[in-house]
Amino acid sequence: HVQLVESGGGLVQPGGSLRLSCAASGFIISNYHLSWYRQSPGKERELVGLIINTGSNTHYADSVKGRFTISRDNAKNTVYLQMNSLKPEDTAVYYCNARRSLNNYWGQGTQVTVSS
């Protein structure tokens, strides 16, 4: 049974940090491109960060460059998103995604709220 389970979301003050985790089961992530997306009310889901299957290249949305870092631990079958200097506009549901060829898996999402 293929599953992606996100954790680590919550309420944080502006300027704070959170680390999201996404644990995969039912498949091995080492050959997959892994991404984090987010969606806030009334907006389309947007790509936040991507790490390719070799782990050597990453890509970030302009809005999070220099603040967010995506990483992967193939031994733990887990992908992470370290979020620093959080802003109210980072408030959203964050989803992890694993993609390879025709396989495209999504997690259920975790809420991140940045507010004082």
Buried (B, 14 or more C-beta within 10 A) or exposed (E): EEEBBBEBBEEBEEEBEBEBBBBBEEBEBEEBBBBBBBBBEEEEBEBBBBBBBEBEEBEBBEEBEEBBBBBBEBEEBBBBBBBBEBEEEBBBBBBBBBBBEEEEBBBEBBEBBBEE
